[in-house]
Amino acid sequence: MATITSDEKTTSIITYLTIVGLIIGIVKNNTIQSEYVSYHIRNMVGLSLIGILISVLHRFHFPSMITNILWLGAFVLWVIGFAGALKGEKLEIPTLGKFFQDWFKSI
């Protein structure tokens, strides 16, 4: 694995901090062009879309117990991705991580 710079690590961490952090990460990565940062951006884009989907389900009165379980699952996936960014690793998000990397490979 290639060594990552502190700027790459910081940018990947910022990416996981809200939608604003995601936008900052995307803008900064346009300058540094890091595959490592892109990896974390793709994860967070996928997690953000899952959050939006859960919100839509909740808005349309999907059973709250199910949406709460989905939120908990999404939070656990976010923690795994964030922990990888904190460690400076490409820690794969279980089940969905491969899909996120494939679906958003243009990022």
JOGISUL-V654897 format. One record per helix or strand of 3 or more residues. SS is the DSSP state (h for helix, s for strand). FROM is the first residue (numbers start at 0). TO is the last residue. Records with the same first field share a line. If there is no record, write none. Layout:
# JOGISUL-V654897
SS->FROM-TO ; FROM-TO
This chain:
# JOGISUL-V654897
h->5-14 ; 17-31 ; 34-58 ; 63-86 ; 96-102
